[in-house]
Amino acid sequence: MIAAESKRIELDVRALRSIVDTAPLSDADRAVLKAAIDTLALLTRELENRRASVARLRKMIFGAKTEKSRKVLTDESPTADGTPASDEKAPSADETPSERPKPKRRGHGRTAAADYQGAEKIPVAHETLKVGNACPACSTGKLYELREPAVIVRITGQAPLGATACYCQRLRCSSCGEVYVAKAPADVAGPKYDETAAAMIALLKYGAGMPFHRFARLQAGLGIPMPVGTQWQIVEQASRLVAPAYEELLRQAAQGEVLHNDDTPARILAVMAASKTGAPIDDGIAAERKGMFTTGIAAIKAGIRIALFFTGRSHAGENLAAVLDKRCHVLPPPIQMCDALSRNYVHDFDVMLANCLTHSRRKFVDVHTDFPEQCRRVIETLREVYHNDAVAAQRGMPPDKRLVWHVHQSGPLMQDLRNWFEQLQADKKVEPNSGLGDAIDYMTRHWNALTLFLRVPGAPLDNNLCERILKKAILHRKNALFFKTLNGARVGDIFMSLIHTAELCRADPFDYLVTLMRHHAQLQASPALWMPWNYREALALRAA
């Protein structure tokens, strides 16, 4: 049977909405259908305006895969000054050949033996020869030891958590019934779950994003069961031992010269349930606020980078204010880097506000297909600014010299861009309500914060550092989906902060967590000595 040919039906979005409003649906189903109708209306409007190519629609629905200049500026049309639009940046006249970026040498792609820092190292002497023996080949020379030994690496697999079961013999007297039990070896003495087990569970859960139930299945398949409830009890108890280190991280971050902050959505089931029923939530936030967030704060203090996480109903600006409340009053105001969202701002503390150039650039990237020539000029100008910043980093410039470098190299570029924006607006060559007009208006309104790097030493160009640390929270959210309670969210914040700060300091997060738990009494007494960047010195002092 041949299906009848479908007929084209003219749809009225308002009629569709009225049908949904009158249909016998639940509130959740009605909200889903309304969202689908809004999406259909948006796509229909874009198609009717004949401005939506397949690539544009894909970008609208799924987002851009990359914002690199060589991907955005795909055509090779000349720029405003007549030079070819190539992503390759010509070196500056004052750059020496050694400072120009060199192409990467093609390597073999293998991991060096020195990179296996956690491997057990076993020295092996030659089976027959020793230092000072005569050479078996020429019989004239003497053998001496080379500085670098020949390294052979063998990798074996094992369960994330191992177990040792001691079967202690029991003897009973046939006359009096007394039972004698063999004494267990010393290496199995202590609690059932030691510090290494707690550190591994926390690292997999909050560092690698492995949910408790997935880890439980893995361990069950390997013959060492680890139920979900047991995992939670272990990490919850461990969080109490390492909490002083987290509190000290807060204090250390508050003294930083630069603080980045931003939010990402989060879910806490207990808070969601309380919001629906109207039950009180003990977090000090107004009951009408429904949103939940994980705030990432990246602090830079004397070259050390610290990562902090806060999950709850507080915004990024409120969480940063709680950190700055621990700041020493004699210190000058810090630099705060964030995007221009109002909830990221701090209102009760004196800060030097810097806004993210990447966020302002993204607005021009989004409308590049509609305004290619104008957007190309902005994107290429900002590319020059970022190139200047990369040169300053490559030369190892201190903050004051970096500021002078940017003033001379990037200052004229940014001023020309500002003058061009003002000329476009004065000549009415850009529609204020268009995508280009909105991008220009955003950049001019926040110009002072976007160009703080031209006035203050050490001011960053963008908020990319905070965006990168938030990937730790996003990884957890994609795998575990939610926290169950506010206490569970706090445990996650503690471990994610300690783990990611250790990674930023190039310390072993597993070894760091184990050390904190094994020396929790000393940590409680003097937490400043047990930070990821100095805890090994504390261990050496105790060993001495």
C-alpha positions in Angstrom: 0.0 0.0 0.0 1.4 3.4 -1.0 1.2 6.0 1.6 -0.7 9.2 0.6 1.5 12.1 -0.3 2.0 14.4 2.7 0.6 17.9 2.2 2.4 21.1 3.3 0.6 22.8 6.2 1.1 26.4 7.1 1.8 26.5 10.9 1.1 29.4 13.1 3.2 29.4 16.2 0.6 31.2 18.3 -2.0 28.6 17.3 0.4 25.8 18.3 1.0 27.5 21.7 -2.8 27.8 22.3 -3.3 24.1 21.5 -0.6 23.2 24.0 -2.1 25.5 26.6 -5.6 23.9 26.3 -4.4 20.2 25.9 -4.7 18.0 29.0 -1.0 17.8 29.7 1.1 17.8 32.8 3.2 20.8 33.6 6.4 19.0 32.7 5.1 17.8 29.3 3.6 21.3 28.5 7.0 22.9 29.2 8.8 20.4 26.9 6.4 21.0 24.1 6.6 24.8 24.5 10.4 24.6 24.3 10.1 22.5 21.1 7.7 25.0 19.6 10.1 27.9 20.4 13.0 26.0 18.7 10.8 25.4 15.6 9.9 29.0 15.5 13.6 30.1 15.7 14.7 27.7 12.9 11.7 28.7 10.8 12.5 32.4 11.2 16.2 31.8 10.3 15.3 29.9 7.2 12.7 32.5 6.1 15.4 35.2 6.4 17.6 33.1 4.1 20.6 33.7 6.3 20.9 30.2 7.6 23.2 27.8 5.8 23.6 24.2 6.9 26.8 25.1 8.7 25.1 28.0 10.5 22.2 25.8 11.6 24.5 23.1 12.9 26.4 25.8 14.9 23.2 27.2 16.3 22.0 23.8 17.5 25.2 22.1 18.5 27.5 25.0 19.1 30.9 25.8 17.5 33.6 23.1 17.7 36.4 25.6 17.7 36.9 29.3 17.6 40.5 29.4 16.3 41.1 32.1 13.8 42.2 29.7 11.0 38.9 28.0 11.3 36.7 31.1 11.6 38.5 33.0 8.9 38.1 30.3 6.3 38.2 32.5 3.2 41.5 34.0 1.9 40.2 37.5 1.1 42.6 40.3 1.9 42.2 42.2 5.2 41.4 45.9 5.5 45.0 47.0 5.0 45.4 44.7 1.9 47.5 42.0 3.4 46.5 38.3 2.9 44.4 36.8 5.6 46.6 34.0 6.7 46.8 32.6 10.2 50.6 32.6 10.1 51.8 35.6 12.0 54.9 37.3 10.6 57.5 37.9 13.2 58.0 41.4 14.6 61.0 43.4 13.6 62.5 43.4 17.1 62.2 39.6 17.5 65.5 37.7 17.3 65.5 34.5 15.2 65.9 32.4 18.4 62.7 33.9 19.8 60.5 33.2 16.8 58.3 30.1 17.1 59.9 27.0 15.6 58.0 24.2 14.0 57.7 21.2 16.3 60.1 18.3 15.6 58.3 15.1 14.6 58.9 12.6 17.4 58.3 8.9 17.8 55.2 9.5 20.0 56.4 7.2 22.8 56.4 8.0 26.5 59.9 8.5 27.9 61.0 6.2 30.7 61.6 9.2 33.0 57.9 10.1 32.8 57.0 7.0 34.8 57.5 8.7 38.2 55.2 6.4 40.0 56.9 3.2 38.9 58.9 1.0 41.3 62.6 1.6 40.6 64.8 -1.5 40.8 68.6 -1.0 40.3 70.1 -4.0 38.4 73.9 -4.5 38.4 75.7 -6.3 35.6 75.7 -10.1 36.2 79.4 -10.6 35.5 81.2 -7.3 35.1 82.1 -4.5 37.5 83.5 -1.0 37.4 87.3 -1.2 36.8 87.3 -4.6 35.1 89.2 -5.0 31.9 87.1 -4.7 28.7 86.3 -8.2 27.4 86.3 -6.9 23.8 89.8 -5.1 23.6 91.4 -6.3 26.9 93.2 -2.9 27.2 90.6 -0.5 28.5 88.9 -0.4 31.8 85.1 -0.3 32.4 83.5 2.8 34.0 79.8 3.4 34.8 77.7 5.6 32.5 75.6 8.3 34.1 72.4 7.2 32.4 71.5 3.5 32.8 69.5 1.5 30.3 65.9 1.6 31.4 63.3 -1.1 30.7 59.7 -0.4 31.7 57.2 -3.2 32.1 53.6 -2.2 32.8 51.2 -4.5 34.6 47.5 -4.2 35.3 45.8 -4.3 38.7 42.6 -3.5 40.3 42.2 0.2 41.5 41.7 -1.2 45.0 43.5 -4.3 46.2 42.8 -6.5 49.2 44.7 -8.8 51.5 42.9 -11.6 53.3 44.8 -13.3 56.1 43.4 -16.7 57.2 44.7 -16.9 60.8 44.8 -20.4 62.2 42.7 -21.1 65.3 43.4 -23.9 67.8 41.0 -25.1 70.5 41.9 -27.1 73.5 40.1 -30.5 73.7 40.0 -30.3 77.5 39.2 -26.7 78.5 38.0 -25.3 75.2 40.4 -22.4 75.1 40.9 -21.0 71.6 44.2 -19.7 70.3 44.4 -17.5 67.2 47.5 -16.9 65.1 48.8 -13.4 65.2 48.2 -11.4 62.0 51.2 -10.0 60.1 52.1 -6.4 60.9 51.4 -5.2 57.4 47.6 -5.9 57.7 47.2 -4.3 61.1 45.0 -1.2 61.3 41.5 -0.3 59.9 39.9 -2.3 57.1 40.1 0.6 54.6 43.4 2.5 54.8 44.3 5.9 53.5 45.3 4.7 50.0 41.8 3.2 49.5 40.2 6.5 50.5 42.5 8.5 48.2 41.9 6.2 45.2 38.1 6.4 45.6 38.2 10.2 45.9 40.6 10.6 43.0 38.5 8.4 40.7 35.2 10.0 41.7 36.2 13.7 41.9 39.3 13.8 39.8 38.5 11.4 36.9 34.7 11.6 37.0 33.9 7.9 37.7 30.6 7.6 39.5 30.3 5.4 42.6 28.1 2.8 40.9 30.4 2.4 38.0 33.4 1.9 40.3 31.4 -0.6 42.3 30.7 -2.7 39.1 34.4 -2.5 38.2 35.5 -3.7 41.6 32.9 -6.5 41.8 34.1 -7.8 38.4 37.6 -7.9 39.7 36.7 -9.9 42.8 37.1 -7.1 45.4 33.6 -5.7 46.1 33.2 -2.1 47.0 29.5 -1.1 47.5 28.3 2.4 46.7 27.3 3.1 50.3 30.7 2.0 51.5 32.5 4.3 49.0 30.5 7.2 50.3 31.3 6.5 53.9 35.0 6.3 53.1 35.2 9.6 51.2 32.9 11.4 53.7 35.1 10.4 56.6 38.3 11.2 54.6 36.9 14.7 53.8 36.9 15.6 57.5 40.5 14.7 57.8 41.6 16.8 54.8 39.2 19.7 55.4 41.9 21.9 57.2 43.9 21.8 53.9 40.9 23.0 52.0 40.3 25.9 54.5 43.9 26.8 54.2 43.6 26.9 50.4 40.8 29.4 50.8 43.0 31.6 53.0 45.9 31.3 50.6 43.8 32.1 47.6 42.3 35.2 49.3 45.9 36.7 49.4 46.3 36.2 45.6 47.2 39.0 43.2 44.8 37.7 40.5 41.5 35.9 41.0 39.4 34.4 38.2 35.8 33.3 38.8 33.0 31.8 36.8 29.9 29.5 37.1 28.7 26.3 35.6 25.2 24.7 36.3 24.9 22.0 38.9 22.2 19.8 40.4 21.6 19.0 44.1 18.7 16.6 44.5 17.9 17.6 48.1 17.8 21.3 47.1 15.6 20.6 44.0 13.1 18.6 46.2 13.0 21.3 48.8 12.4 24.0 46.2 9.4 22.1 44.9 7.8 21.5 48.3 8.7 24.8 49.8 10.8 23.2 52.6 13.5 25.4 54.1 17.1 25.1 52.8 19.9 25.7 55.3 22.3 27.6 53.1 21.6 31.2 53.8 20.2 31.9 50.4 16.7 33.5 49.7 14.1 30.8 49.1 13.0 32.2 45.7 16.4 31.5 44.1 16.1 28.2 42.2 19.3 28.1 40.3 22.3 25.9 41.4 25.8 26.4 40.3 29.4 25.1 40.7 31.7 28.2 41.0 35.3 27.8 40.0 37.8 30.3 41.4 41.4 30.3 40.2 43.8 32.3 42.3 47.4 33.2 41.4 49.6 34.0 44.4 53.3 34.5 43.9 53.2 32.3 40.8 51.3 29.5 42.5 47.9 28.6 41.0 45.1 27.5 43.3 41.8 26.0 42.2 38.7 26.3 44.4 35.2 24.9 43.9 31.9 25.9 45.5 28.6 24.1 44.7 25.2 25.4 45.8 22.8 28.3 45.1 25.4 31.1 45.6 26.7 32.9 42.5 30.3 33.2 41.5 30.4 36.8 42.8 29.0 35.8 46.2 31.5 32.9 46.5 34.4 35.1 45.6 33.2 37.6 48.2 33.4 34.8 50.8 37.0 34.1 49.8 38.0 37.8 49.8 36.5 38.1 53.3 39.7 36.2 54.4 42.0 38.6 52.7 44.6 40.6 54.7 43.5 44.2 54.9 47.0 45.7 54.3 47.2 44.1 50.8 46.3 46.2 47.8 43.1 45.3 45.8 43.4 42.2 43.7 42.7 41.9 40.0 39.4 40.1 39.4 39.0 38.4 36.0 35.6 37.3 34.9 33.1 37.7 32.0 30.7 40.7 32.1 27.8 38.8 33.7 26.6 40.8 36.6 26.4 37.8 39.0 30.2 37.3 38.7 30.9 40.8 40.1 32.0 41.5 43.7 30.2 44.5 45.3 31.4 44.6 48.9 35.2 44.5 48.2 37.6 46.8 46.3 38.9 45.0 43.2 40.4 45.9 39.9 37.9 44.5 37.5 39.1 42.8 34.3 36.8 41.3 31.7 37.5 38.4 29.3 38.6 39.3 25.8 37.7 35.8 24.6 34.1 36.4 25.6 33.9 39.6 23.6 35.7 38.0 20.7 33.2 35.2 20.6 30.4 37.6 19.8 32.2 38.5 16.6 32.9 34.9 15.8 29.2 34.1 16.1 28.2 36.7 13.4 31.2 36.2 11.2 29.2 34.6 8.4 26.9 37.6 8.3 29.5 40.4 8.6 32.7 38.8 7.3 34.8 41.9 6.6 34.1 43.7 9.9 34.5 40.6 12.0 37.7 39.7 10.3 39.2 43.0 11.3 38.3 42.5 15.0 39.4 38.9 15.1 42.8 39.6 13.4 43.4 42.6 15.7 42.8 40.4 18.8 45.0 37.7 17.3 47.9 40.3 17.2 47.2 41.1 20.9 47.4 37.5 21.9 50.5 37.0 19.9 52.1 39.9 21.8 51.1 38.2 25.1 52.6 34.9 23.9 55.9 36.7 23.0 56.0 38.3 26.5 55.5 34.9 28.1 58.1 33.3 25.9 60.7 35.9 26.9 59.8 35.5 30.6 58.9 39.1 31.1 57.9 40.1 34.7 54.6 41.9 35.1 56.0 45.4 34.9 57.9 44.7 31.7 55.0 42.8 30.2 52.8 45.9 30.8 55.3 48.2 29.0 55.5 45.6 26.1 51.7 45.6 25.8 51.4 49.4 26.0 53.8 49.7 23.1 52.7 46.7 21.0 49.0 46.2 21.8 48.0 49.7 22.9 47.9 51.1 19.3 46.0 48.1 18.0 43.3 48.4 20.7 43.0 52.2 20.2 42.7 51.8 16.5 39.9 49.2 17.1 38.1 51.6 19.5 38.4 54.5 17.0 37.0 52.3 14.3 34.0 51.2 16.4 33.2 54.9 17.2 33.5 55.8 13.5 31.1 53.0 12.5 28.6 54.2 15.1 29.0 57.9 14.2 28.5 57.2 10.5 25.6 54.8 11.2 27.3 52.1 9.2 26.1 49.4 11.6 22.6 48.6 12.8 22.5 48.8 16.6 20.1 45.9 16.8 22.1 43.6 14.5 24.5 40.9 15.7 27.4 43.1 14.8 26.0 46.1 16.6 25.4 44.0 19.7 29.0 42.7 19.6 30.4 46.3 19.2 28.1 47.6 21.9 29.3 44.9 24.3 32.9 45.6 23.7 32.6 49.4 24.0 30.5 49.2 27.2 33.1 47.0 28.9 36.2 48.6 27.2 37.9 49.7 30.5 37.7 46.2 32.0 38.6 44.5 28.7 41.8 46.6 28.4 43.0 46.5 32.1 46.1 44.6 30.8 47.2 47.9 29.3 47.1 49.7 32.6 47.8 47.3 35.5 50.8 44.9 35.7 49.9 41.2 35.7 46.3 41.7 34.5 45.3 38.7 32.3 43.7 38.9 28.9 41.0 36.3 29.4 39.3 34.0 31.9 40.6 30.8 30.2 42.3 29.6 33.4 39.0 29.5 35.2 37.3 27.9 32.2 39.8 25.1 32.3 39.5 24.3 36.0 35.7 24.2 35.6 36.1 21.2 33.3 36.8 19.2 36.4 33.3 20.0 37.7 31.7 19.5 34.2 33.4 16.1 33.9 31.8 15.1 37.2 28.4 16.5 36.2 28.4 14.6 32.9 29.2 11.3 34.6 27.5 11.5 38.0 24.7 14.0 36.8 24.1 15.4 40.3 25.0 15.6 44.0 22.5 14.1 46.4 22.8 16.6 49.3 24.5 19.8 50.2 26.9 17.8 52.3 27.7 15.6 49.3 28.4 18.8 47.3 30.7 20.1 49.9 32.7 16.8 50.0 33.0 17.0 46.2 34.2 20.7 46.5 36.9 19.7 49.0 38.3 16.9 47.0 38.1 18.6 43.6 39.9 21.7 45.0 42.7 19.6 46.6 43.1 17.4 43.5 43.1 20.1 40.9 45.4 22.4 42.9 47.8 19.5 43.2 47.7 19.0 39.5 48.3 22.7 38.9 51.3 22.5 41.1 52.5 19.4 39.3 52.2 17.3 42.5 50.9 13.8 42.6 47.3 14.2 43.8 47.1 10.5 45.0 50.3 10.9 47.1 49.1 14.3 48.3 45.7 13.0 49.6 47.4 9.9 51.2 49.9 12.2 53.0 47.2 14.5 54.3 45.2 11.6 55.8 48.2 10.0 57.3 49.4 13.2 58.9 46.0 14.7 59.7 47.1 15.6 63.3 50.0 17.7 62.0 47.7 19.1 59.3 45.3 20.3 61.9 48.1 22.0 63.9 49.8 23.8 61.0 47.9 23.5 57.7 50.1 26.1 55.9 52.9 23.6 55.9 50.9 20.9 54.1 49.9 22.7 50.9 50.4 20.9 47.5 53.4 23.0 46.7 55.3 22.5 50.0 54.0 19.3 51.7 57.1 17.3 50.7 59.3 19.8 52.6 57.1 19.1 55.7 57.6 15.3 55.2 61.4 15.8 54.9 61.4 17.8 58.2 59.5 15.1 60.0 61.8 12.4 58.6 64.8 14.4 59.8 
